[in-house]
Amino acid sequence: MKRELIILDFETNGFAGTSVLSISAIKALVIDNKIVEIDRYNRYYHLTPGEIENPHAIAINNLSKSNLNMLRKEITYPEFYIDDIQSFLEFCGDADHFIAHNFSFDREFICFETAISFCTFLESRKMNIGKHNKLSDFAAYYNIVVDPSNLHNSMYDVEILFQIIQSMYEEKNSNFLIFLEERPLNKKEQKCIQTRFNSYLNSKVSLREKTLKNRNILKGKQEAYDVVIKNLNLPKYDLSITQFLEIANTSLVDIGIKKISSVIFNNFLKEKNMLKNCNGNTTLSELSDQYGIFSTLKKKSDDSTYEMILYNELGKSTLKKELILFINSL
């Protein structure tokens, strides 16, 4: 029996419908009573425009924007998976037997129909491999050494899965052999799959264009905010944060920004270590001098004193820059 297999894995920004960040696959051939690798595919992609990074997913796959920039250094293939699906389809060629660990998840990202598939996750449950039926549990069952720090690297996961598949074939796993014996698709079925793929791809392209349009509208608004804030007409004397925001809010309300409270903006500055709380009083941090921030003692009605935070000319420029960052973070 001669059969081509595609063993694959995706790392994504979360669940179905999110961006593919990496895809890896091994094309293998079942021939002469063994399974041999004949080709491999490994690519990295950025989030599609407008999508927010999922910190829980990134903590698992370590594919942050900065890491992806490094992994994609000097790479010429498209930046987004949606623009590169055709290349994966071409890699698969005539192969129509697909394998993945938790195939129901990966199927959501393949973007073309896979009529003949095998899920090692479901098979591990049938075999009662381990408590969670993880890829590492299945590997341990076949005495395959796994480096835990490399798991959720899509190519490493595919390499481990390939070894598992080889072991299952040598062991003559009955369900796997049944999967291998399923007939390949005929030309009519392949044409139907291609039509579905093209339809799906067109709808995704349309959605992305809409997302890009919305993003450009938002970018235009942000640029308008930037211009208003940079052109604020501030007095020459030293300002407190409250006085600065009174002037800023008057201008910002005209372009649709709700009033920004001094408490919220102060907290924003504190998070950046430009200010800090000390025993309930606002005081300057050691970093504040470089931002043009200084304090002066004020007397209360009961003759006690407190520190008033003021901003000189350098500080006013700093406040404008930070207010732009604050609004763009909303």
C-alpha distance (Angstrom), angle and dihedral (degrees) to the residues before:
residue distance angle dihedral
M1 . . .
K2 3.83 . .
R3 3.79 116.4 .
E4 3.83 134.0 161.5
L5 3.82 116.7 -140.5
I6 3.80 132.4 -165.7
I7 3.83 112.9 -152.1
L8 3.79 108.9 -170.4
D9 3.79 148.0 170.0
F10 3.81 135.1 -171.7
E11 3.78 129.6 -156.6
T12 3.79 110.7 -159.2
N13 3.79 145.1 173.1
G14 3.80 91.1 -97.6
F15 3.77 132.0 -66.2
A16 3.81 135.2 0.4
G17 3.79 112.6 -43.4
T18 3.81 96.3 29.3
S19 3.80 125.2 111.3
V20 3.79 124.1 -75.3
L21 3.81 108.6 -123.3
S22 3.78 97.7 -179.3
I23 3.78 138.5 3.7
S24 3.78 127.1 -168.7
A25 3.77 130.9 178.3
I26 3.77 141.4 170.6
K27 3.79 119.8 -150.5
A28 3.79 108.9 -148.4
L29 3.78 135.5 -177.1
V30 3.79 126.1 -141.9
I31 3.79 104.2 -145.9
D32 3.79 138.1 140.6
N33 3.83 91.2 9.8
K34 3.80 94.5 -58.0
I35 3.79 139.9 85.0
V36 3.79 116.3 -123.3
E37 3.79 131.8 -178.0
I38 3.81 114.7 -116.3
D39 3.82 102.7 169.8
R40 3.81 143.4 -5.3
Y41 3.81 138.2 -150.6
N42 3.82 126.4 -156.4
R43 3.81 126.8 168.5
Y44 3.83 141.0 157.7
Y45 3.80 128.5 -147.6
H46 3.80 140.3 -174.3
L47 3.80 126.5 -123.5
T48 3.78 112.9 -80.8
P49 3.83 110.9 -104.1
G50 3.78 114.4 -78.5
E51 3.82 96.4 20.5
I52 3.80 117.7 122.4
E53 3.80 119.3 -132.1
N54 3.82 112.7 -106.0
P55 3.84 105.9 -135.1
H56 3.83 93.0 -160.6
A57 3.82 93.0 54.9
I58 3.81 93.2 43.0
A59 3.81 91.1 50.6
I60 3.81 87.5 59.5
N61 3.80 102.4 41.5
N62 3.84 97.8 28.0
L63 3.81 90.9 -139.2
S64 3.79 99.0 139.7
K65 3.79 119.3 159.6
S66 3.81 92.0 -99.9
N67 3.82 92.7 50.0
L68 3.80 91.3 47.1
N69 3.81 89.6 51.5
M70 3.78 88.5 54.8
L71 3.82 94.0 45.1
R72 3.80 91.5 48.1
K73 3.81 94.8 47.9
E74 3.82 110.2 140.7
I75 3.83 90.2 0.1
T76 3.81 116.8 143.3
Y77 3.81 103.3 -170.7
P78 3.85 118.1 101.3
E79 3.78 120.3 -63.8
F80 3.83 94.5 -132.0
Y81 3.81 128.4 51.9
I82 3.80 91.6 -133.1
D83 3.81 88.9 64.6
D84 3.79 93.1 48.9
I85 3.81 104.6 44.8
Q86 3.79 91.4 105.7
S87 3.81 90.8 62.5
F88 3.81 91.2 55.9
L89 3.80 90.3 48.1
E90 3.80 88.9 52.7
F91 3.81 90.3 48.5
C92 3.81 90.1 54.4
G93 3.80 90.0 51.8
D94 3.80 112.5 165.5
A95 3.81 94.0 -15.2
D96 3.79 110.8 120.4
H97 3.82 102.9 170.0
F98 3.82 109.8 91.5
I99 3.81 128.0 -172.3
A100 3.81 130.9 -170.1
H101 3.78 139.4 151.0
N102 3.84 102.6 -107.7
F103 3.79 93.1 6.7
S104 3.82 93.9 -175.3
F105 3.83 87.7 68.8
D106 3.81 96.8 45.2
R107 3.81 92.3 45.4
E108 3.82 88.8 67.7
F109 3.81 90.2 65.0
I110 3.81 103.1 38.4
C111 3.84 90.6 81.3
F112 3.80 95.6 -154.1
E113 3.79 131.2 73.3
T114 3.81 118.4 -88.6
A115 3.78 106.5 -166.0
I116 3.81 95.7 178.5
S117 3.79 114.6 48.3
F118 3.80 140.9 153.7
C119 3.80 124.9 -155.4
T120 3.80 115.2 -156.6
F121 3.81 90.1 -168.8
L122 3.82 91.0 62.2
E123 3.79 90.3 42.4
S124 3.82 91.2 52.9
R125 3.82 88.7 53.4
K126 3.80 90.6 52.3
M127 3.80 89.8 49.0
N128 3.84 91.3 45.0
I129 3.81 89.7 -128.9
G130 3.80 100.1 164.8
K131 3.77 145.3 -23.0
H132 3.81 95.2 -89.7
N133 3.84 99.3 21.7
K134 3.80 90.4 -131.5
L135 3.79 123.2 169.1
S136 3.81 89.0 -108.3
D137 3.84 90.1 53.8
F138 3.80 90.8 54.0
A139 3.82 90.8 46.8
A140 3.82 91.1 51.2
Y141 3.83 89.7 51.8
Y142 3.83 88.6 60.8
N143 3.83 93.5 39.7
I144 3.79 92.3 -111.7
V145 3.80 111.6 156.8
V146 3.81 113.3 -125.3
D147 3.80 129.6 -167.7
P148 3.85 103.8 -143.2
S149 3.81 91.7 -156.9
N150 3.83 90.1 62.2
L151 3.80 97.2 49.4
H152 3.82 114.7 115.1
N153 3.78 89.1 34.2
S154 3.80 95.5 121.2
M155 3.82 97.0 -140.3
Y156 3.80 92.7 45.7
D157 3.81 90.3 49.9
V158 3.81 90.2 50.0
E159 3.81 91.3 50.1
I160 3.82 90.4 52.0
L161 3.81 90.9 46.1
F162 3.81 90.3 50.2
Q163 3.81 90.1 55.8
I164 3.82 89.5 49.1
I165 3.81 90.6 51.6
Q166 3.79 91.0 50.3
S167 3.81 89.7 51.0
M168 3.80 92.2 48.4
Y169 3.80 90.6 51.6
E170 3.81 92.8 48.9
E171 3.80 88.8 48.0
K172 3.84 89.2 49.4
N173 3.78 93.8 -127.4
S174 3.81 102.9 -160.0
N175 3.82 97.7 -140.6
F176 3.79 91.4 48.0
L177 3.81 91.7 50.1
I178 3.81 90.5 50.6
F179 3.81 88.6 52.1
L180 3.81 91.0 51.5
E181 3.80 91.9 50.3
E182 3.80 94.1 55.8
R183 3.79 108.9 113.8
P184 3.82 121.3 -106.9
L185 3.80 119.4 -109.5
N186 3.78 119.3 -89.0
K187 3.83 122.5 -127.9
K188 3.81 94.0 -96.2
E189 3.82 91.4 53.9
Q190 3.81 91.3 46.1
K191 3.83 90.6 52.1
C192 3.82 90.5 51.1
I193 3.80 90.2 51.3
Q194 3.81 91.4 49.7
T195 3.83 90.2 51.4
R196 3.81 90.8 51.6
F197 3.78 90.3 47.8
N198 3.82 92.8 51.7
S199 3.81 91.1 48.7
Y200 3.79 91.8 49.9
L201 3.79 92.2 46.8
N202 3.81 92.4 50.8
S203 3.81 91.5 52.0
K204 3.81 91.0 49.3
V205 3.82 91.5 49.4
S206 3.82 89.9 50.7
L207 3.81 90.7 50.3
R208 3.79 92.1 48.9
E209 3.81 92.0 50.1
K210 3.81 89.3 52.6
T211 3.81 90.0 49.4
L212 3.80 90.9 50.0
K213 3.81 90.6 50.1
N214 3.82 91.4 51.9
R215 3.78 90.6 46.7
N216 3.81 91.5 52.2
I217 3.82 90.3 50.3
L218 3.81 89.5 51.6
K219 3.80 90.8 46.7
G220 3.80 89.3 52.4
K221 3.80 90.7 53.3
Q222 3.79 91.7 48.7
E223 3.79 90.5 51.8
A224 3.82 89.1 52.3
Y225 3.81 90.2 51.8
D226 3.80 89.7 50.2
V227 3.81 92.6 53.3
V228 3.81 93.4 49.2
I229 3.81 93.4 49.0
K230 3.81 94.9 44.9
N231 3.81 90.0 51.3
L232 3.80 96.6 49.4
N233 3.80 110.4 139.7
L234 3.80 102.3 -131.8
P235 3.84 125.4 -178.2
K236 3.79 119.8 -109.9
Y237 3.79 95.0 -118.5
D238 3.80 123.5 87.5
L239 3.80 114.4 -80.6
S240 3.78 135.1 -149.2
I241 3.81 119.0 -139.4
T242 3.82 89.8 -105.8
Q243 3.82 92.7 53.6
F244 3.82 91.3 46.7
L245 3.81 92.1 52.3
E246 3.81 92.9 46.8
I247 3.81 88.2 60.7
A248 3.81 94.5 39.8
N249 3.82 94.7 48.0
T250 3.80 91.2 53.8
S251 3.81 90.3 58.9
L252 3.81 97.3 37.4
V253 3.78 95.9 52.9
D254 3.81 88.7 64.4
I255 3.82 90.6 63.5
G256 3.78 97.2 43.9
I257 3.82 104.1 -89.9
K258 3.80 114.8 137.6
K259 3.79 118.0 -128.8
I260 3.81 111.6 -74.7
S261 3.80 114.3 -140.6
S262 3.78 121.2 -135.8
V263 3.81 90.2 -129.7
I264 3.81 93.2 57.6
F265 3.80 93.3 44.2
N266 3.81 91.6 46.4
N267 3.81 89.1 52.9
F268 3.80 88.8 51.3
L269 3.80 89.4 54.9
K270 3.81 92.0 45.7
E271 3.81 90.8 54.6
K272 3.80 87.5 58.6
N273 3.81 90.2 50.2
M274 3.81 92.5 -114.2
L275 3.82 89.4 120.6
K276 3.77 133.7 13.4
N277 3.79 140.6 -170.4
C278 3.78 119.7 -113.5
N279 3.81 119.7 -177.7
G280 3.79 90.2 -25.5
N281 3.82 94.2 -53.4
T282 3.77 123.6 106.9
T283 3.79 109.9 -119.2
L284 3.77 137.1 171.6
S285 3.77 120.8 -93.4
E286 3.79 121.5 -135.8
L287 3.81 88.0 -103.0
S288 3.80 96.0 55.2
D289 3.81 98.6 88.9
Q290 3.80 91.9 69.3
Y291 3.82 90.1 55.4
G292 3.82 95.9 55.2
I293 3.80 94.1 -108.2
F294 3.79 122.7 139.0
S295 3.79 138.4 161.4
T296 3.77 137.2 -129.6
L297 3.80 129.2 -166.5
K298 3.79 116.3 -110.3
K299 3.79 126.1 -167.6
K300 3.80 122.8 -130.5
S301 3.82 125.0 -146.1
D302 3.80 89.7 -99.2
D303 3.83 90.0 56.3
S304 3.82 92.3 -107.9
T305 3.81 117.3 129.2
Y306 3.79 135.6 -133.1
E307 3.79 135.3 -178.0
M308 3.80 119.1 -102.0
I309 3.81 115.1 -154.8
L310 3.81 112.4 -136.7
Y311 3.79 134.4 179.8
N312 3.82 124.8 -142.8
E313 3.83 125.6 -161.6
L314 3.80 93.0 -68.7
G315 3.79 88.8 45.3
K316 3.81 92.7 53.9
S317 3.79 89.9 55.2
T318 3.81 89.0 48.3
L319 3.81 91.5 50.9
K320 3.80 91.5 52.4
K321 3.79 91.8 52.1
E322 3.80 92.9 46.5
L323 3.81 92.8 46.6
I324 3.81 89.4 54.7
L325 3.82 90.0 51.6
F326 3.82 90.7 46.0
I327 3.82 94.5 52.2
N328 3.81 92.7 44.9
S329 3.80 88.8 53.3
L330 3.81 93.4 56.5
